[in-house]
Amino acid sequence: MAKFQSPTGMHDLLGEDLEYFRKIENVCRDIADFYGFQRIETPILEETELFEKGTGFTTDIVQKQMFSFRTRGGDFLTLRPEGTPGIVRSYIQQGMQNLPKPVKLWYFGPFFRYERPQAQRFRQFYQFGFESLGVEKPVIDAQIIKIFYNILKELGFKDLTIELNSIGDSECRPEYKRILVKYLRSHQSNLCPDCRRRLRENPLRILDCKRERCQIIAGAAPQMIDRLCKECHNHFKSVLEFLEELELPYQLNPYLVRGLDYYTKTVFEIFPGSLKDDKKSSQEIDKTALVGGGRYDDLVKLLRGKDTPACGAAAGVERIVYLMKLKGRKMPSPKLPQVFLAQVGELPKRKSLKIFEEFRINKIKVAEAFHKDSLISQLRMADGLAVKFVLILGQKEALEEKIIIREMKTGKQKIIPIKNVIKEVKRRLKKD
């Protein structure tokens, strides 16, 4: 009979991988605290319509990648494929529109997309994101970019590159779409089937296509950045000036649009530097962004909230971990215990449980083997852990409320009252 396996594209998280995840989450938490962002946890399940309306009905995520189902009660629900629509839904539902602006939120958790199984593509994956809602100023865009840049630098990434563009707003984008469609129609026969559909539904998505023949056509297309209205032009100019003041390495990418429908004005991605020490070519590794985001000034209103400007971004945790490993970045080993608590007999075992809890309260890491009865086997285990001291509680010691403390290196031991054991261990550890 075949053994149960995790579902395709979904993986267990444990051991060294979990240490990488914890490291990334801790860096995010420290950065969030400094910049004044509050953590938010939204449900893994949301109404399907939230993503159809928010992410965009014509996007690949909604068309091809969502895990959706109908409940017994008739509700249509979806495992969240991305974070922003759920954050905006919570912002509206929880009355955060009445809070002082900007409302600054961050998250770290699992998301789900139906991806074709391949390297570094998972159907359950982790992302962290930062969202700032309520302020339209370009300084917010720059701060979001800086936050993600700082996180990656803290994780040891060097030679990062920020690519950014402005895709305008409802004032200037319609005219650009008209010009773009006219150009693309002259090349329609050479577009892939998906892009022929996009030409009818959302032509901007063609600029985001990863197929080579479509990229060649998109590379010669008219540029949105040349057709921005005055407001969008000034906004983008200010963003660039802030980035220059922060000395962040950026380059303009006039064809960057991102794969989601809700973006307005600034869009950006952050790429890692080359990996010269890797067996694979750096070009193959570097073509995927670590971070993607931008401004979404219309999304809150689109999801039935008040007109609210906003900006945010997200990063994929698995890809960051993959590159950290590739660059040889090791996680520090967990702190090992320096004390082992051994016991022999039922009464000593019961008393040892209480002593063990006293060590926990005092934040002293202690190893134990309550499942073992033999003192010899426990001492072997203590020797294997290379602890400095072993505490031994036998029947006689338990009755007399005493305990033996033995130095593993010298074999010297001393009997002390149980009530003094914490104090004595602290003294010896401090001395060493």
N, C-alpha and C positions, 0 to 999 in steps of 0.2 A: 504494500500500500504506500502510495507516494506521501511524503511529508508535506505539511503545510508550508507554504512560502509566502513572503510578503508580496503584495500585488505588484505587477509590472510597473516599473518607474517610481516605486516608493521604497524607502529604505529605512532600516533601523538606525538609530543615532546613539552611539555608545563609545566608550573608550577614548582613544585619542581624538577622534572626530568631535566628540562632545566637548572636549577641552578647547578645541578651536572655536566651536560655537559659543562657548561661555566667554572666551576671550573677546570675541567680536561683540557680544551682547554687553559685556562690561565696559568696553570702550565706548559703545553707543550711549550707555547710561551716563558715563562720566561727561561726555560731550553734551548730552541733552541737559544734564543738571546745570552745566556752566552757561548754556545759552537760554535756559529758562523754559525748556520744553517738558510737558507733562506726558507721562506714558498713558496710552489708551489701549484697551483690549476689546475688539469688536468680535461678534460671533463668526464662526467659521462658515456658517450657512447664512445666506441673505436671500431676499426675494430675487428671482431671476430677472425681473423687470429692472431692478436697480442697475444691473450691469448692461442690459440691453440699452437702457436710456443713458446711463452714465459713461461707461466705457465706449459705447457706440455699437449700434446694431450691425454695422457693416465691417467692423474690425475682425481680424482673424481670431482674436480671443473669443468673441461672442459667436462667430460663425463656425469655428472649428474646434475650440479648445476647452469649452466649459463642461464641467460635470454637473448636469442638471437633472432633476427628477420631480415627479409629482407626488405629494404626500397622500396618505389615505384620506386626509381631510380635503384634498383638492387644491392645496397650495403648490405653486411652482417655486422650488428653491434651487439654489446653486451653491456648490462649494466655492468659496471666494477665489477668483483667479488673480486678483490684485487688490491693493489696499485702499486706494483713494476713495472710490464710491462709498465704501462702508464707513470711512472716516467722516465723509460729508453727510451721510445719512444720520450718523450719531450726532454730529454737530447741530443738525436741524432738530432732531428728535429730542435731544437733551437740553435744548434751549441755550446752547453755547453762543448763539447770535447775540445774546444779551450781556455777555461777558466783555471786559475791556479788551480792546484789539491791540495787537494781533493775538488770536488764540493759537497757541503753539503746542502741537501734539506730535508724539513719536510712537512707533510700534515695532515689534519684532515677533514674527510668528510664521506659521505654515500657510502656504497657498497651494492651489491646485489647478493644473492645466493638463489637458489631454495632449501630450507631446508624443511624437514618434520616438521610441526608445533609441537613444544614442548617447555618446559620451557627454557628460555634464548637462544633460537635459533630463529633468525628472518630472514626474506627474504630481508628486508632492515635493515642494521645495520651500525654503525659508527666505524671507525678505525682511529687511528693516527699512523703515521709511520715516521721513520728517515732513510735517505739513504745517504751514503757517497761513491762517485764515483771517481775513478782515482788513488787510492793508494792501493797497495797490502800488506802493512806492517801489522803485527798482532796487532799492537797498535790500529789500526782502529777498529778491531773486539772488543777489550776490551773496547774501548770508546763507541761504540754503546751499548754494554751490560750495561755499567755504566750509560749511559743516561737513559735507561728504568728503571734501578734499582732506580736511583734518582727520576724519576717521580713518581714511585709507593711509594717510601718513603715519598715524599712530600704530597701524597694523604693519608698518614696515615697507609700504610701497613707495618706490621712488620713480622719478621721471614720468609722473602722471601728466596726461594731456586732457584738457577740457575742450570739447567741441560744442559750439553753440550757434544758434540761429534765432531769428524772430519770424514767426509765421503769421504775424499780424492779428487782427481781430475782425469783428463783424463789419467794421467800417471799410477796411481795405482788402480783406481776403476775397470777397465775391468777385471783384474785378480781376484779381490775380487768377482765380479759378477759371474765369472765362478765357483768359489768355493761355493758361496752361492746357485747358481742354482742347483749344484750337490747335496747339502744337502737338499734343499727344494723338489726336485723331489722325494726323498726317503720318503717324507711325503705328497706328492701331494694329495692323496686320503682323507686326513684329513683337507685340506685347505677349506675355504669357497669359493663359486663360484667366488666372486670378486678376491680373491687371486690366484685362478687357472688362471684367465685371466692375472693378474699381473705377474705371473710366466713367461708368454710368452712375455709380453710387457715391464715390468719394475719391476724386482724382488725386488729391494730395497724397493718398496712401501709396500711389505708384512710386513716388519719390523714395519710399521706405522699402521697396521690394528688394529682396536679396539675390534675385536671379540675375545673372550676368548680362543677358541681353536687355533686360529692363533697366539695369543700372547704366548701361551705355546710353540708352535713350534719355533717361532721367538726367544724366550728366550734362546733356546739351540743352536741357529745358530752361525756359525763362526762370529767373530767380525772384522769389518773394521779397527778399531783402531790398531789391531795387524798387519795389512798388509799395512800400509801407506808407501809411498815412503819417501825418506830422506827429501825432501823439505816440504811435508805435515806434516811429523812428527815434524820437527823443527818449522814450523809455529804454529802448535797446542801447542807445548811445550812453545813457547813464549807467546801465548795467556794466558795459565794457569799461567805463571809467572807474567804477568801483573795483572791478577785477584787477585792473592795472594798478590801482592804489594798493591792493592786497598782494600784488606781485604774484598773481596766479597765472600759470602758463595756459593760455587759451588760443584757439584758432577758430576762425569762422568756417562754418560748413553750411553753405547756402541751400543745401538739399536735405538737411536734417529736419525731419518733421515729427518723429516719434510715431509709434503705432497705435496711439489712442486718440479718440475723436475730441476729447474735451480740452486739449491744450490751446492756449492763446499766447500771443507775444513770445516771450522767451521760452526756448526749449534747449536742453543741454544733455550731454553724455560725458562721462569720464572714463578714459581708457588707461590701462596700465602701460608701463614702458616695456621695452623688449626684454626677452629672457634669453640672453646669449648662452647661458649655461644649460639650457634645456635641449633635449635631443630633437624635439620638434622645432620647426622654424618659428621665429618670433612672429612672422606675418600671420601664420595660422592661428596662433594663440591670441594675438592682440586685436583681432578684428571684432571681438565682442566686447561691448561696454560693461564696466563693472557697475556703473550708476546711470540712471536715466530719470529725467524729470523736466519740470517746467512750470509755467504759470497756467492756471485754469480759472480765469475770472468769471466764466459763465456757468460753471458746473453746479454751484450751490442753487442758483436760480432755476436751472434746468431740472434739478431734483426737488423742486417745489419749496425752496427756501427763499430768503430775501436775497436781493442782489448783493453778492459778496465776493470781492477779489480774493484770490488765494494762489499759493505757490508751494510746490513740494517735489519730492523725488523719492526713489526707492533703489535699493541695491540687493543683488542676489547673494545670499550667504554661501551657498555651495561653491559658486565660482570663485569667491574670494578665498575660501578654504583651499580649493584646488591650487590656486596660484601661490598661496602661502607655502604649501607643501612643496610645490615645484621650485620655489626659491630657497628651499631648505630651512624655512623658519619653523623651529621646533617649539612646542609648548613646554613650559617648565613642568617638571614632574610634580605630582601631588606631594604635599608635605607628609613625610612618613612619621609614624609615632616613635617616640624614644622610650616609651614605657610599655611593659606588657603586664597584664593582670592575670595571674594564674590562680586556680582554686582546685581543691581536692575534697570532695564530699558534698552532700546535699545542703547542709547548713552553710558552709563556706560559699557555695554557689549562690545561695539566696542573698547572703551578705555582700557578695561581690557585685551583684546587680546594682545594689544601692551605692556602693563605692564607685562603680563605673559612672553612675549618673552624677555623682559629686564632681568627678573629673570633667564631665561634659559641661556642667554649670560653670566650672572654673576655666573652661576653654583650654584644657590640656588634652591633647590627642593621645589616646591609650588603645593599644591592641588587646584583643581578648580571644578566647576560644571556649566559650561557655558550653559548646557542644562536646567538648573533650573531657574525659574523666581522669586520664593518666597525666601525672605531673611531668613524666619524662617526655611525652609527646608534646605537651605544652611548652616545655623548655626548648625542645628542638625547633618548634615554630618560632619562639622568641629569638633564638639564635639565627634563624633564617631571615628574620626581619631586621637583624642587626640593631636591636634596641639597646639602650644604655643600661636600663634597670628593669628587673623583674620584681613584681610584687607577688608574694606567695601567701595564700590564705589557706591553711589547713584546718582540721577539726579542732585541734588544741588552741590554735591562734584565734579561731572564731569564737570559742567559748570564753577566752580571756580578753576579747575585744582588742586583739593585737594583730600585727601583720609583719611579715618578713620583707625587707627590701634588700635585694641582692644586686651588686654591680656585676654585669656580665663580663667585663674585661678582666677583672681581678678575681672574681668569685667571692669577694668579701661580702658579708651580709650582716644585717642588724635588725633586731626586733624593736618595733616602735608601736605606740598606741594607734589604733585605727583613726582616732579623732585627729591625730597629727599628720596623717599620711599626705594630705594635700600640701600642707606647709612644707614638709620635708622634701617632697618631690620638686616643688617649686624652687627650693633652696639649692638642691643639687643640679637641677637643669640650668639655673642661673649661673652657678659656679662653673659649669662646663662651657 
